[in-house]
Amino acid sequence: MSSISLKNITKQYYPDSCAVKDLNLEIKHKEFIVLVGPSGCGKSTTLRMIAGLEEITEGSMYIDEKEVNSVEAKDRNIAIVFQDYALYPHMNVYNNMAFGLKMKKMKRDEIKERIEKTSEILDIKTLLYRYPSQLSGGEKQRVALGRAMVKEPKVFLLDEPLSNLDAGLKARMRLEIMTLHKKLDATFVYVTHDQTEAMTMADKIAVMKDGLVLQFDTPYNVYNNPNNIFVAKFIGSPRMNVFEAYVQCSENGVSINKDGEVISINNSDAERIKKYSNQKILAGVRPEHIKIHNDNNSEENFLSAKLYIKENSGHEIYYHFRSGKDEIDIVVRSVSEMDAVNNHEYKLWIDPEKVHFFDAENGNRI
């Protein structure tokens, strides 16, 4: 078993600065957890505390229900893979992978058996007698993973391991790491600032900001039910469109009004936003839940907007609009190209079933 429990964990470097604040996470055996957030949010510090490389200022950490606050890193049965691979340049791949096992005084035959087994899994058997300078970026990454695997740890910690790779190799290595996780009886905790990596790899995502976990949930729930405006904007590419609107309640039902244009809300959200009647809220809608219309006579559930940029990524097209007096940016995602003209005004149909609502003051989900 390899469960991890973080209870009220705080890391304070200076009296007036907390890198991590009162963090609580429950990570189950064999889960693949991703800590994601912008630079400086505390995700790598959290990983280093799990590894035993950073002291905990306050709180308790448990691995398999055993408190490990005072347990040294070498005694936690944890392996960590860093962004820069940290391979010894004067050692070949075999000796890089064997180094940690030799330090534990493991028998030579057992070391050889573990390295051969691991090298087959990672398809690096032909690289065992090459040196790091003779390897590509992807090969170095697999060797770094192999060096961690031969320890047969309970927990794998990965600190932005794909940051130095090109886009194509990143996609391939994502699949390799996910496949590796399925093969091993171990828990993975993965740190990244790339929300695409988080969404595609994780069983659960912990979205962090300023040392706090803002949401810890499945990728589906984080994307479709964000707890607050930060999570809503951070997860998703292109990010969620957000605009200010006023709630209107009448005999005809509940709606939101942006610059005189009305979106009717007839689902369960209507009850939740009623209490904001005649008040400003923030409304959010994903780019795939907006459609472009040429019919300028359309009224309900439409926003007027002027096209200013079209991005063609091959399999998808992103249309960038400016809407309203405040000229907010609205991005529309489409799988098919339309004959859209820059600086021309269009009507954007907003799917009322897919609108998210947030408090304008604190940014929390309504």
C-alpha positions in Angstrom: 0.0 0.0 0.0 1.1 3.6 -0.6 -1.5 6.1 0.5 -0.4 9.6 1.4 -2.1 11.9 3.8 -1.3 15.6 4.3 -3.0 17.2 7.3 -2.9 21.0 7.8 0.5 21.2 6.2 2.2 24.6 6.2 5.6 25.6 4.9 6.9 29.0 6.0 10.3 30.3 4.9 9.9 33.8 6.3 7.7 35.2 9.1 5.5 37.1 6.6 5.6 34.5 3.7 4.0 31.1 3.5 4.9 28.9 0.5 2.1 26.4 1.5 -0.8 27.2 3.8 -2.8 24.7 5.8 -2.9 22.1 3.0 -5.0 19.0 3.3 -4.8 16.1 0.7 -5.8 12.5 0.9 -4.1 10.4 -1.8 -5.1 6.8 -2.2 -3.0 3.8 -3.1 -2.1 3.7 -6.8 -3.8 7.0 -7.6 -2.2 9.4 -10.1 -2.4 12.8 -8.6 -1.3 16.0 -10.3 -0.5 19.3 -8.5 -1.0 22.1 -11.0 -0.8 25.8 -10.8 1.2 28.9 -11.8 4.8 29.4 -10.9 5.3 30.1 -7.2 2.0 28.5 -6.1 3.6 25.9 -3.8 3.3 22.7 -5.8 7.0 21.9 -6.0 7.4 22.8 -2.3 4.6 20.3 -1.5 6.3 17.6 -3.5 9.6 18.2 -1.8 7.9 17.9 1.6 6.4 14.6 0.6 9.9 13.5 -0.5 11.4 14.6 2.8 13.6 17.2 1.1 11.8 20.1 2.9 11.0 20.3 6.5 7.3 20.8 7.4 6.7 24.0 9.5 3.3 22.9 10.8 1.0 19.9 10.3 1.5 16.2 9.8 2.3 13.9 6.9 1.5 10.2 6.8 2.6 7.5 4.3 0.6 4.3 4.8 -0.9 5.8 8.0 2.6 6.2 9.5 3.7 9.8 10.4 6.8 10.6 8.5 7.6 14.2 9.6 10.8 13.2 11.2 11.7 10.3 8.8 14.6 11.1 6.5 14.1 11.1 2.7 16.2 8.0 2.2 14.0 6.0 4.6 10.6 6.9 3.0 10.8 4.4 0.1 10.1 7.2 -2.3 11.6 8.0 -5.7 11.7 11.4 -7.3 12.3 12.4 -10.9 13.4 16.0 -11.5 12.9 18.4 -14.4 16.6 18.3 -15.3 17.0 14.5 -15.1 20.1 14.9 -12.9 22.1 12.0 -14.6 25.7 11.6 -13.7 27.6 12.5 -16.9 30.6 10.4 -16.1 28.5 7.2 -15.7 26.8 5.1 -18.4 23.1 4.4 -18.2 23.6 1.1 -16.4 25.7 2.7 -13.6 23.3 5.7 -13.4 20.5 3.3 -12.7 22.6 1.1 -10.3 24.0 3.9 -8.2 21.2 4.2 -5.7 21.1 0.4 -5.3 24.8 0.2 -4.7 24.5 2.8 -2.0 22.0 0.5 -0.2 24.6 -2.3 -0.4 22.4 -4.4 -2.6 23.9 -7.6 -4.2 25.3 -7.3 -7.7 23.0 -10.0 -9.1 19.9 -8.4 -7.7 21.0 -5.0 -9.1 21.5 -6.5 -12.6 18.1 -8.3 -12.5 16.3 -5.1 -11.5 18.0 -3.0 -14.2 17.4 -5.6 -17.0 13.7 -5.8 -16.0 13.3 -2.1 -15.9 15.2 -1.4 -19.1 12.8 -3.8 -20.9 9.7 -2.0 -19.6 11.1 1.4 -20.7 12.7 0.1 -23.9 16.2 1.4 -23.0 18.0 -2.0 -23.0 20.1 -0.9 -26.0 21.1 2.2 -24.2 22.6 0.7 -21.0 26.2 1.3 -22.0 25.8 4.8 -23.5 26.6 8.0 -21.6 24.1 10.8 -21.0 25.8 13.0 -23.6 24.9 10.3 -26.2 21.2 10.3 -25.4 18.3 12.4 -26.7 16.0 14.3 -24.4 13.4 11.5 -24.4 16.0 8.8 -23.8 17.4 10.8 -20.8 13.9 11.1 -19.4 13.3 7.3 -19.7 16.7 6.7 -18.0 15.7 9.1 -15.1 12.4 7.2 -14.8 14.3 3.9 -14.8 16.7 5.0 -12.1 13.6 5.7 -10.0 11.9 2.4 -10.9 14.8 0.1 -9.9 14.3 1.2 -6.3 10.8 -0.3 -6.4 9.4 2.6 -4.4 6.0 3.0 -2.9 5.6 6.5 -4.3 6.8 8.1 -7.5 7.2 11.9 -7.3 7.7 13.7 -10.6 8.6 17.4 -10.7 7.8 18.9 -14.1 9.6 16.0 -15.8 8.5 17.0 -19.4 9.3 20.7 -19.3 12.5 20.4 -21.3 11.0 18.3 -24.2 9.5 19.4 -27.5 5.8 19.2 -28.1 5.8 15.9 -29.9 8.0 14.2 -27.5 6.0 15.6 -24.6 2.8 13.9 -25.9 4.6 10.6 -26.3 6.2 10.7 -22.9 2.8 11.5 -21.3 1.5 8.2 -22.7 4.6 6.4 -21.5 4.3 7.7 -18.0 0.6 6.8 -17.9 1.3 3.3 -19.1 4.1 3.0 -16.6 1.7 4.0 -13.8 -0.7 1.2 -14.9 2.0 -1.4 -14.7 3.4 -0.5 -11.3 1.9 -1.0 -7.9 2.8 2.5 -6.8 1.2 5.9 -6.2 2.2 8.8 -8.5 2.3 12.5 -7.5 3.1 14.7 -10.5 3.9 18.4 -10.5 3.3 20.6 -13.6 2.2 24.1 -14.6 0.8 22.7 -17.8 -3.0 22.2 -17.4 -3.1 20.0 -20.5 -0.7 17.5 -18.8 -2.9 17.7 -15.7 -6.1 17.0 -17.5 -4.9 14.1 -19.6 -2.8 12.2 -17.0 -4.5 12.6 -13.6 -7.0 10.6 -11.6 -7.4 13.7 -9.5 -6.1 17.3 -9.9 -5.1 19.6 -7.1 -5.3 23.2 -8.4 -3.0 25.4 -6.4 -2.6 29.2 -6.0 -0.6 31.2 -3.5 0.1 28.1 -1.4 -3.6 27.0 -1.2 -5.4 24.1 -2.8 -8.4 25.7 -4.5 -9.9 22.5 -5.8 -9.0 18.8 -5.5 -11.2 16.7 -7.8 -11.3 14.6 -10.9 -10.4 16.3 -14.2 -14.0 16.1 -15.3 -15.3 17.9 -12.3 -12.5 20.5 -12.2 -13.3 21.3 -15.9 -17.1 21.2 -15.7 -17.7 22.4 -12.1 -14.9 24.7 -11.1 -15.0 25.9 -7.5 -14.0 29.5 -8.3 -13.1 31.9 -11.1 -9.4 31.2 -10.9 -9.9 27.4 -11.5 -12.4 28.2 -14.2 -9.9 30.3 -16.1 -6.8 28.3 -15.4 -8.1 24.9 -16.5 -9.0 24.7 -20.1 -7.3 25.8 -23.3 -8.5 28.2 -24.6 -9.5 29.4 -21.2 -13.1 30.0 -20.2 -14.8 33.2 -21.4 -15.8 35.3 -18.4 -18.0 38.5 -18.5 -19.9 40.7 -16.1 -23.7 40.5 -16.2 -26.7 41.5 -14.1 -29.3 39.0 -12.8 -32.9 39.7 -13.7 -35.9 38.1 -12.2 -39.4 38.4 -13.7 -42.6 36.5 -14.3 -41.0 35.0 -17.3 -38.2 33.5 -15.3 -34.5 34.2 -14.5 -32.0 35.7 -17.0 -28.7 37.5 -17.1 -28.2 40.8 -18.9 -25.0 42.0 -20.5 -25.2 45.4 -22.1 -28.9 44.9 -22.9 -28.5 41.5 -24.4 -30.3 38.7 -22.5 -29.5 35.0 -21.8 -32.4 33.1 -20.3 -31.5 30.6 -17.5 -34.2 27.9 -17.1 -32.3 25.1 -15.4 -31.4 24.5 -11.8 -28.9 27.4 -11.9 -31.8 29.8 -12.0 -32.7 29.0 -8.3 -29.1 29.6 -7.2 -28.7 33.0 -8.9 -32.1 34.3 -7.9 -30.7 35.8 -4.7 -28.4 38.0 -6.9 -31.4 39.7 -8.5 -30.4 43.2 -9.9 -26.8 42.5 -8.8 -23.7 42.0 -10.8 -22.2 38.5 -11.2 -19.6 36.9 -13.3 -20.8 34.5 -16.0 -18.4 32.0 -17.7 -18.8 29.9 -20.8 -16.3 27.5 -22.4 -15.3 28.3 -26.0 -16.9 25.0 -27.3 -20.3 26.1 -25.9 -20.7 29.1 -28.1 -21.8 29.1 -31.8 -21.4 31.8 -34.4 -24.5 33.1 -36.3 -24.9 35.5 -39.1 -28.5 36.3 -38.2 -28.3 39.8 -36.7 -32.0 39.8 -35.9 -31.6 37.0 -33.3 -32.3 38.2 -29.8 -32.4 35.8 -26.8 -29.3 33.9 -25.7 -27.1 35.9 -28.1 -24.2 38.4 -27.6 -23.1 40.7 -30.4 -19.4 40.6 -31.1 -16.9 41.7 -33.7 -14.4 39.2 -35.1 -10.7 40.3 -34.9 -8.5 37.2 -35.2 -9.0 33.6 -36.5 -6.6 30.9 -35.4 -6.4 27.7 -37.4 -4.8 24.9 -35.5 -5.6 22.2 -38.0 -8.2 20.1 -36.2 -9.8 23.1 -34.5 -10.3 26.8 -35.3 -10.4 29.5 -32.7 -12.4 32.6 -33.4 -11.5 35.7 -31.3 -14.2 38.3 -30.8 -14.6 41.6 -28.9 -18.0 42.2 -27.3 -19.9 44.9 -25.6 -18.9 48.4 -24.3 -16.0 47.0 -22.4 -14.8 45.0 -25.5 -14.2 41.8 -23.6 -12.4 39.0 -25.4 -14.6 36.0 -26.3 -13.1 32.9 -27.9 -15.2 30.4 -29.9 -13.9 26.9 -30.6 -15.1 25.2 -33.8 -14.2 22.0 -35.6 -15.3 23.4 -39.0 -14.3 26.6 -40.8 -16.9 29.2 -41.6 -16.6 32.2 -44.0 -16.0 34.7 -41.2 -14.6 38.2 -42.0 -12.4 40.2 -39.7 -14.1 43.4 -38.2 -17.5 42.0 -39.1 -20.1 41.8 -36.4 -21.7 38.5 -35.6 -24.2 37.1 -33.1 -22.7 34.5 -30.7 -25.2 32.0 -29.4 -24.5 31.1 -25.8 -25.7 27.7 -24.6 -27.7 28.6 -21.5 -27.3 25.1 -20.1 -23.5 25.5 -20.0 -23.1 28.9 -18.4 -21.2 29.0 -15.1 -21.9 31.6 -12.4 -19.5 33.2 -9.9 -19.8 35.8 -7.2 -18.4 39.1 -8.5 -16.8 40.0 -5.1 -15.1 36.8 -4.0 -15.0 34.8 -7.3 -16.6 31.7 -5.7 -19.0 29.5 -7.7 -22.6 30.4 -7.0 
